[in-house]
Every structure is written in structure tokens, then in C-alpha cells.
């Protein structure tokens, strides 16, 4: 058993927990700790935190390399999201990542079972029309008439674009969500990730690939971007909308080693991207960036204020000041022109 062969500090922690929480509770904690194997690097801290917070058992994994391929991952801090997870920063590309993090299977399970149940399908449509309008303007700018939407949810963006004579398809990993979109919006949705869709042999026929706020959830964003590239016809463009990671970076840098802080990224996100880090990752994936700019936000009472922030941020970017809006758009083309 774990408590018979554990280091002295861990054995002492187990004794303390048995006194305060009882034998049965501690046995459950030790079984969960065993299930995690070697992923947890500080079992004393994990047990102490789990005893107080009652973790939901969710498979987690350690990350040895950043999605850019570098092994220069520097631990920054820890936070709690269904488990005790870690925040790291890649010293090569600057991206923030969770490690340990939820496994890809765990993430797909969340999307397949609960992620979309918190709000009705209409929530994913009308509320996001300011975002859809901005994406439509970008597609018009680059004369795109066919689009593939990665992480399409129910397919509301595809339905919106169809009214402007832009046709296309999309993919989503949630089976019930795909079924609803096909039945109620009449959109062409594929079940699975973009990498799985590419593996089925779908051709490089789209003038644009769009991904709105989805890249944070994939195990390897660079592999995801390369799969998106394979869907583009020669000269096609990739349009990404992402939450700005500058705020997450500032929060992460406030974490102290060995301490548990508040999550620095939204719940469930595996990555946080600044515009600069995203440019580097796109280069690793074989893209050249055409433009970067502040992004519209979903309709809220603060939408006018956000619009003013976008205008200010756009003007600041022209003179080299980093984008500071909550989200940003980035448009890229395959670096070989294909």
C-alpha cells in the first residue's frame, strides 16, 4: 500500500488526515492518489488539498513538451479545477499551459456529457451575433465563399454565414450537439475533432477555416492547426478568435511555487495564448500571419464599452502597443502559399 512505502512526510500527512477525516475518507483519497500514478509530483500537497475540497476523480496527465515541440516548460503555480492541476510557461514560445492537466479523453467526456447542457442551444446563437458579424466581415475581406468551422457547437455560425451566401461545413466532438444542429439548423456537421475529420479524407477545398474560442481545449494546438491547414485550398485563410492570454500571464506570474492559487485560465482551458505566442505557434504550424486585431465580444450590457476598448486597442496596435482587449482575431495563410 502507498502509506506503507511512502516517504516520511507523506506518512505523517496520512496519520494527520486519519485523525481529522477518518479511516474511510483517507482510504478513498489514497485510492484516488494511486489511480493517478506518477502524474502527481507533490502527493502531500495533493492529499491535503483533496481532503479539504473533495476532488472529483478525473484522469490527468503530465505534459513533458510544449505544443511547439520545446521541452523548456517552467512550472509557475498550481490551481484547482476538479483536481490539483499545474500552470506552466514555455520559455521558447511563451504560451501558458496546464500540466498536470485533464487528459484528452476526460476533455471529450466533458464536452460530450455536460459542457453544452448548461445553456439552451439559442444561447450559442443570438448572443454571439456580434462575433459572427465580425467573422463575416473578415471572410468578405478575403473573398471567402466556403468555410469549415472547427468546434462549431450547434452550427449557428454556419447558419449565419449561409444567409450571406457563404456555404460550408464544420465539426464538433459532442454527439448530441451535432445531432441538434443537423436537425434544427440544417447545417453540415461532422462528429469528431478536426484531426479525425481530416483522417477521413475530406479534401482541401475550403477558402477559409474558422475556429472560434476552441483551440484552448485541444491536447496539441500545433497539431490542430496543421490539420486545419490541410482543409484549406491553395491561397485559403485561417481565421482564429481567441481569448487574450495577457491577463492569464499576469495572474500566473503572481503564483508562488508550492502554493495553490486561483485559476489563471477559464475553467477547462488547457492553454492561454497571447497574440505574440500565437504568432509563434502559427509559424510552427506552417502559417504566416496576415493580420491581428481586437475581437468583438458576445452581446452583454457592456458591449458598447467593449466596442470603445476595441477601437482604442486597434489604434494602439498601429503604433506597436500590444492588444489589451479580452479577445483577439488573427488571420493567417499557409506560409508556402498553399
LOMAR-722587 format. One record per atom (N, C-alpha, C): residue in three letters; x negated, y, z. Coordinates in pm, whole numbers, plus 50000, padded with zeros to 5 digits. Atoms other than C-alpha are relative to their C-alpha. Layout:
BEGIN
ALAXYZ...
//
This chain:
BEGIN
UNK499174988050000UNK500005000050000UNK499135012650000UNK500734987550012UNK498975035749936UNK499465004850134UNK500414994249873UNK498865045750304UNK498934991750070UNK501025008449939UNK496515016550392UNK498615002749943UNK501294998050066UNK493765026350147UNK499755014749965UNK500104985950036UNK494245063750123UNK498895006850078UNK500974992049924UNK491675089850228UNK500575004250134UNK499584996649863UNK491785101050589UNK501025011350001UNK499074988650001UNK493505134150509UNK501404995749960UNK498695004850045UNK496295115850328UNK500644991250108UNK499465008449892UNK496695090250607UNK500555008750113UNK499524991049894UNK497015118550860UNK501295006949959UNK498794993650049UNK499605135550640UNK501184990350008UNK498935010049996UNK501635103350621UNK500504998250142UNK499615001349859UNK501605099951001UNK500865011850041UNK499234988149964UNK502835135851040UNK501404999649938UNK498725000450068UNK505595130950784UNK500924989550060UNK499175010349935UNK506805098950952UNK500625005350129UNK499474994349877UNK507185118051278UNK501125010049975UNK499034989350026UNK509105146651119UNK501164995949911UNK498975003550097UNK511085129050844UNK500484985650009UNK499555013749984UNK511345092750945UNK499354990449902UNK500665010250080UNK510015060050806UNK500624998349862UNK499335002550128UNK512635055650532UNK499695011049899UNK500264988850091UNK512155090350386UNK498544999749950UNK501415000350039UNK508355087050386UNK499744988449903UNK500185011150091UNK508565052950220UNK500485003549860UNK499504995550131UNK510655068249939UNK498995009349933UNK500994990850054UNK508075095749896UNK498774992649949UNK501185007650040UNK505205070949881UNK500274991949874UNK499655007450122UNK507035050249619UNK499985009249879UNK500034990350110UNK507515081349405UNK498575003949966UNK501404996450023UNK503865090549453UNK499294988949924UNK500595011350072UNK502825055649339UNK500444999849855UNK499485000250138UNK505025058749030UNK499285010149912UNK500714989850078UNK503095089648925UNK498564995849966UNK501345004650032UNK499815070448922UNK498945010350030UNK501134990949980UNK496755092248875UNK500305014349956UNK499674986750051UNK498635122848747UNK499865010650109UNK500014990249891UNK498835139849087UNK498595000950059UNK501384998549957UNK495435153949180UNK499885003750148UNK500024996349859UNK496395165249531UNK501204993650069UNK498855007049942UNK498645138849693UNK500445005650134UNK499624994049872UNK498545156150033UNK500955011749978UNK499144988550032UNK499985188249889UNK501314995449939UNK498795005050066UNK502435168549674UNK500974994450104UNK499135005949898UNK503785148749972UNK500615010750090UNK499504989349914UNK504115179650187UNK501105007849931UNK499024992350076UNK505995198249914UNK501254991649972UNK498875008750030UNK508175168449820UNK500874997750123UNK499245002249877UNK509185162750182UNK500925011850031UNK499204988049972UNK510475198450205UNK501055002749893UNK499174995750111UNK512065201649862UNK500844988849937UNK499265011150057UNK513385166849775UNK499945000349847UNK500205000350144UNK511945164149425UNK500954990249934UNK499365009750087UNK513935148049152UNK498874992549930UNK501075007350069UNK511775119949016UNK500145001949850UNK500064998050144UNK510855129648662UNK498594996649955UNK501355003750045UNK507955114348468UNK499185012349962UNK500894989050031UNK505005138148448UNK498684994449949UNK501275004150059UNK501655137248274UNK498995011350012UNK501064990050003UNK498315154948288UNK499625002949856UNK500434996050133UNK497025173847984UNK498495001950003UNK501464999250002UNK493345169247901UNK499495010149899UNK500404990650106UNK493215191147589UNK501145009549968UNK499014990350046UNK494995222347478UNK500474996049861UNK499485002950134UNK497115220847165UNK499055004849890UNK500984995550100UNK494295239646987UNK498854990249984UNK501035010150008UNK492055209447048UNK498875001750099UNK501094997349905UNK489795225147310UNK500264993150133UNK499875005849867UNK489105208747644UNK499655010050110UNK500354989249906UNK488455242247813UNK501255004650075UNK498784996849926UNK491565240748031UNK499635003250144UNK500364995349866UNK491205260448353UNK501255000450087UNK498844999349910UNK493655254048642UNK500165013950060UNK499724986749946UNK495335285848762UNK500824999150128UNK499165001049882UNK498005275249011UNK501004988849987UNK498975010350000UNK500935252649095UNK501365006450023UNK498634995349979UNK504695257149090UNK500914987850005UNK499045011049986UNK507795236049149UNK501095001249895UNK498865001250090UNK510205225748875UNK500314985149990UNK499675014349993UNK511785191748952UNK498844991750050UNK501195007149955UNK508295182149065UNK498955010650029UNK501124990749979UNK504985197949164UNK499144999949874UNK500694999050128UNK503525209648835UNK498885010350010UNK501154991049998UNK500445229748742UNK500065010349889UNK500154989850103UNK499685261348549UNK498515000849965UNK501394999150047UNK496515262048338UNK499935010249886UNK500234991050114UNK494995285348082UNK498874994449916UNK501055004550091UNK492995275547776UNK499025011549979UNK501024989650014UNK489735295047773UNK499655002649855UNK500314998450142UNK489475290447396UNK501045008449926UNK498974992850075UNK492825302347259UNK500825009450086UNK499314990949911UNK494275319447566UNK501424996150035UNK498645003949972UNK497545300347577UNK500124994950144UNK499685005849870UNK499155291547912UNK500714986849979UNK499345012850013UNK500255255647963UNK500244994050137UNK499735007449878UNK501775233748229UNK499234986949997UNK500715012849985UNK499605204748350UNK499654998050147UNK499075009950054UNK500765182548508UNK501295006549951UNK498774995150060UNK503965186948310UNK500954988449979UNK499055010350036UNK507125168048221UNK499564993449871UNK500375007150121UNK506485141147962UNK500955003549887UNK499144997650116UNK507885143747610UNK501314992450013UNK498775007849981UNK510365116047691UNK500925006650102UNK499194993249900UNK511515134948000UNK500665012549941UNK499444988150064UNK511985167047798UNK501144996549907UNK498945004050093UNK514015149047532UNK501234995350077UNK498885004249919UNK516135133547805UNK500805011850053UNK499334987949951UNK516905168047946UNK500845006249889UNK499264994150111UNK517915181347605UNK501174991249957UNK498955009050044UNK519935150547524UNK501154998850097UNK498965002649900UNK521865149447851UNK500585012350067UNK499504989149915UNK522135183048025UNK499745014149948UNK500424986550036UNK520445212747854UNK501155008249939UNK498954992650070UNK523385222447632UNK501354999750071UNK498725001149931UNK526115213547881UNK500305011950090UNK499804988949908UNK525625244648092UNK500855011249940UNK499234989550067UNK527345266847834UNK500784993949883UNK499245005050114UNK530055261447568UNK499285003149869UNK500694997750128UNK528965259747201UNK500035014649955UNK499914986150046UNK530195295247135UNK498925008750062UNK501064992549931UNK527585307847383UNK498765001149912UNK501205000450083UNK524905298147130UNK500205007349868UNK499714993250125UNK526605317846851UNK500115015050015UNK499724985749994UNK528145351946920UNK498955007750080UNK500974993149915UNK525705360947196UNK498695002749929UNK501304999050067UNK522765356146961UNK500075007049865UNK499884993450131UNK524085375846664UNK498975011049977UNK501084990350025UNK521585404646718UNK498714993249955UNK501185007650042UNK518835378346687UNK500174995149858UNK499755005250134UNK520425362546381UNK499875011049894UNK500064988950095UNK520755396546211UNK498555003949971UNK501414996650019UNK517065403646266UNK499294989549915UNK500605010750080UNK516065369646124UNK500475001149855UNK499474998250135UNK518335375745824UNK499245011049927UNK500744989050062UNK516565408845758UNK498594995649960UNK501335005150035UNK513175391345766UNK500064990749879UNK499865009250115UNK514375364445525UNK500265007849872UNK499784991550119UNK515665391245286UNK498705006849958UNK501254993050032UNK512335409445309UNK499064991149919UNK500895009350069UNK510505378345191UNK500734991849893UNK499225005650111UNK513235369044939UNK500194984850016UNK499775014249971UNK514025335645103UNK501484996749987UNK498625004250020UNK517205317844994UNK500284986150053UNK499825013149937UNK516635283945154UNK499194999850128UNK500644999649869UNK515745277845517UNK500204986850072UNK499875011349910UNK515065249645759UNK499835005250142UNK499994994949863UNK515895257346122UNK499564988950097UNK500555009849906UNK513765238446378UNK500525003150141UNK499374997849871UNK515545233846712UNK501265008149982UNK498864992150046UNK518805245146556UNK501165000450098UNK498875001049907UNK521025237146857UNK501254995549923UNK498765003950068UNK524605236246724UNK500025003949853UNK500054995950140UNK523605252346394UNK500625013549972UNK499354987050021UNK525035287246447UNK499195009149909UNK500804991750090UNK522095304046273UNK500244995849855UNK499765004850136UNK522595282145965UNK501355004749949UNK498674995550040UNK526295290645960UNK500005015049973UNK500104985650018UNK525475327645997UNK499315003449868UNK500754997350123UNK522945327045712UNK500804996149876UNK499215004650114UNK525365308345488UNK500925011049949UNK499124989150041UNK527645338945484UNK499255010549918UNK500834990850079UNK524735357945323UNK499294992649887UNK500495007650115UNK524125331745053UNK498624993950022UNK501235007249968UNK521185315545232UNK500394986150047UNK499645013849967UNK521525277845241UNK498864993250072UNK501095007049934UNK519585252645440UNK500464988650086UNK499775011249910UNK519355225445699UNK499225002750127UNK500724998249874UNK517985220746048UNK499884986950074UNK500155012049918UNK517045196246318UNK500155003750147UNK499794998349856UNK517825191746686UNK499884986250065UNK500225013049935UNK516915164346937UNK501204995450083UNK498825003649922UNK520285164647116UNK501084994249909UNK499015006550084UNK522665139446959UNK501385006250008UNK498684993849993UNK525935154247093UNK500065013849936UNK500044986650059UNK524865189046983UNK500004999349848UNK500025002050145UNK524075177146630UNK501384995849952UNK498675004750041UNK527425159146611UNK501015011450001UNK499064988749993UNK529315190546721UNK499765009649885UNK500304990750108UNK527545212646469UNK500454994949865UNK499555005850127UNK528215188846181UNK501525000749988UNK498545000950006UNK531895185346273UNK500685013650001UNK499314987349981UNK532725221246365UNK499455011749918UNK500584989350080UNK530335243046166UNK499694995749857UNK500265005150135UNK529815220645864UNK498575001949954UNK501404997750035UNK526045225245879UNK499264986749985UNK500805011950027UNK523415200545763UNK498934998850108UNK500915001749889UNK521705189546084UNK499434985950003UNK500685012749984UNK519145161746125UNK499754997750149UNK500285003349862UNK518805143946459UNK498544996150015UNK501415003049977UNK515215144446583UNK499155012649997UNK500964989050005UNK512135166246604UNK499605002949856UNK500444996750135UNK510635183646303UNK498974989949951UNK500975010150042UNK507805158346303UNK500704987149955UNK499245011850040UNK510335130046286UNK500725002349868UNK499334996750127UNK512225147546006UNK499004999349885UNK501035000450104UNK509015151945806UNK499624985549967UNK500385014050020UNK508215114945856UNK501014992449915UNK498995006650083UNK511475105745680UNK499805002749851UNK500304997350140UNK510075120445359UNK500715012049941UNK499354988050052UNK512065152645333UNK498955008849932UNK500994993250082UNK510345173745066UNK499675014150044UNK500434986249974UNK508525206945077UNK500795009349908UNK499094992950091UNK511475225344929UNK500565012950056UNK499364988549936UNK512315253645170UNK499145012649985UNK500694987250012UNK511455290045115UNK499565005350136UNK500344995549865UNK511365295445492UNK500294989050100UNK499725008149882UNK511125275745813UNK500135009650117UNK499724991149888UNK512605292846118UNK500014991850128UNK499955006349868UNK512085283846483UNK500215010950103UNK499634989749904UNK513825304746747UNK499914994550142UNK500125003349858UNK512615300447105UNK499984984950026UNK500055014549981UNK511825263347070UNK498594994650019UNK501355005550004UNK508055259747047UNK499444996950139UNK500505002349864UNK507605260447426UNK500254985850048UNK499545012849946UNK509285226547468UNK499294987949939UNK500645011250068UNK507125205247239UNK498664996650066UNK501255004449936UNK504165184647360UNK498785006549936UNK501144994050070UNK501825198847093UNK500495010349898UNK499534989750094UNK502795232246933UNK499255000049867UNK500744999850126UNK499985229946674UNK500494988849908UNK499465010950082UNK501235195846554UNK501395003549948UNK498674995650041UNK504745210446544UNK499915010149885UNK500184990050105UNK503535239946335UNK499544993449870UNK500465006950120UNK501745216646093UNK501144992449932UNK498835006750058UNK504945196746048UNK500915010249931UNK499214989550063UNK506825229145977UNK499395004149866UNK500694996150123UNK504215237845717UNK500314990349886UNK499745010150103UNK504935205245533UNK501395001349940UNK498664997950055UNK508545216145484UNK500075011849904UNK499984987850080UNK507575248345306UNK499584997249856UNK500445000550138UNK507395251344932UNK498825009849983UNK501104990550020UNK504345269844788UNK500475014550011UNK499644986049980UNK504475306044898UNK501045002350107UNK498984998549897UNK507075299145168UNK499455005950128UNK500434993349877UNK507005316345506UNK500584993050123UNK499575004849869UNK507285305645867UNK500405012150084UNK499514989149916UNK509375327946095UNK500224994450141UNK499895004349862UNK508945323246470UNK500515011350087UNK499614990849893UNK510715340346755UNK499574993450131UNK500555005549877UNK509025335947094UNK500115010050114UNK500084991449882UNK509205349247446UNK498555004650016UNK501344994449985UNK506235372147509UNK499364994950129UNK500665006049886UNK503775354647740UNK499175009450084UNK500824990649923UNK502105386347869UNK500425000550146UNK499524999649862UNK504325386948176UNK499634987050073UNK500375012949939UNK503705349948240UNK498524999750033UNK501444999549976UNK499965355848209UNK499695008150125UNK500234991649882UNK500085383748467UNK500394992650128UNK499565007649883UNK502035361648707UNK499034988650031UNK500915011249980UNK499695332348653UNK498705004450066UNK501274995149945UNK496635353048734UNK500125003850147UNK499784996949859UNK498215361349072UNK500034987450086UNK500005012549925UNK498345324449168UNK498644997550064UNK501245003549931UNK495765311749414UNK499804984949994UNK500275014450002UNK494075277749380UNK500414993550131UNK499585007249881UNK495565252649620UNK501285005050062UNK498754994449949UNK498685273649676UNK501124997549901UNK498835001850085UNK502195269149543UNK500685013549984UNK499364987350027UNK503645299749375UNK501304998249925UNK498775000450080UNK506795308649186UNK499654996049857UNK500255003350141UNK507155295148831UNK499635012549921UNK500414988450080UNK505385318248588UNK500644999549861UNK499325001550128UNK507305304848286UNK501444996150027UNK498615004249981UNK511045299248237UNK500094984950024UNK499835014049964UNK512345265948366UNK499924990949878UNK500125009850107UNK511295237148146UNK498995003349893UNK500994996650101UNK508815256147932UNK498674993150032UNK501315006349984UNK505555237747875UNK498865009449962UNK501024990850052UNK503725267147713UNK500505014350013UNK499684985750009UNK503595305047721UNK499045006349900UNK500794994850111UNK502385324347415UNK500005015250002UNK500114985850031UNK501115359747387UNK499895001349848UNK500194998450144UNK501085374347034UNK498594996549954UNK501385003150038UNK497285371447030UNK499744985049999UNK500185014549995UNK497295334947138UNK500754993149887UNK499225006350107UNK499995327046884UNK499315001649865UNK500774998250123UNK497895341546604UNK498904989349990UNK501075010050000UNK495065318146704UNK500564986149973UNK499425013250021UNK497335287646717UNK500484998449856UNK499585000850140UNK498785295746376UNK498804997849908UNK501215002250080UNK495255297446236UNK499554985450011UNK500355014149983UNK494525262946385UNK500934991049917UNK499015008050073UNK497685250246214UNK499975002449849UNK500134997750143UNK496675264145874UNK500855011349946UNK499194988650044UNK498675296645861UNK499195013050013UNK500494986349983UNK497765333045810UNK501205008750035UNK498904991749952UNK499895358745991UNK500225011749906UNK499644988850087UNK501735383645773UNK500465012250079UNK499564988849916UNK503385404646044UNK500444994850136UNK499545002649864UNK504175405746414UNK500755012350048UNK499254988649952UNK506795427346579UNK500914996450115UNK499075002549889UNK509135431346877UNK501284993749950UNK498815007450041UNK512215409246869UNK501235004850074UNK498724996949938UNK515865416446938UNK500304990050109UNK499605009049893UNK517395401347249UNK501484997049987UNK498595003650004UNK520725383847298UNK500855011350055UNK499134989149963UNK523715406547346UNK500245000350151UNK499744997949858UNK523845419847704UNK500325014850019UNK499724985949972UNK524795452447874UNK498765008649984UNK501264992750013UNK521115462147845UNK499495000549857UNK500465000750139UNK520965457247468UNK499545013649946UNK500504987150050UNK520745494947387UNK498635003650056UNK501294997149939UNK517875498747634UNK498914991549938UNK500995008850062UNK516125468747484UNK499675004949859UNK500264994850133UNK516555484047139UNK499025011650003UNK500944988849986UNK514765515247256UNK498604994950031UNK501305005949967UNK511985493747403UNK499354994149875UNK500525005750124UNK511625475947069UNK499415010949911UNK500484989250085UNK511285508646884UNK498695005750054UNK501234994949940UNK508665521147130UNK498864990249981UNK501055010150014UNK506765488347119UNK499524999149856UNK500385000650142UNK506815488146739UNK499075011549965UNK500854988450026UNK505355523046729UNK498634998350066UNK501275001949930UNK502695513946987UNK499124989949928UNK500775010450069UNK501685483146789UNK499265005649879UNK500644994050118UNK500845505146490UNK498655006050034UNK501284994149961UNK498025520646690UNK499184990350086UNK500815010249935UNK496765488046837UNK500374996650142UNK499565003449864UNK498655486947168UNK500794987049994UNK499305012950007UNK499895451347244UNK501515001450016UNK498555000449985UNK503575443247212UNK500354997050146UNK499645002349862UNK505265445247551UNK501464996050016UNK498615003949989UNK508865436247469UNK500114985550047UNK499795013249942UNK510375405047621UNK499734988849900UNK500215010150104UNK510225385947290UNK499375006549878UNK500594994650123UNK508425389546958UNK500254990349885UNK499925007850123UNK508765377546599UNK498634999749935UNK501255001050074UNK505845365146395UNK500274992449871UNK499795006050132UNK505845357146023UNK498654996149944UNK501285005250051UNK503125335945863UNK500224992249871UNK500005007950124UNK502275318545536UNK498824990550004UNK501115009550004UNK500115288045471UNK498755007049947UNK501194992350030UNK496535300945456UNK499434997049861UNK500465003150135UNK495855283145124UNK500995004549895UNK498974995250092UNK498945299144975UNK501014989649963UNK499095010750037UNK500665265444951UNK501034997350104
//
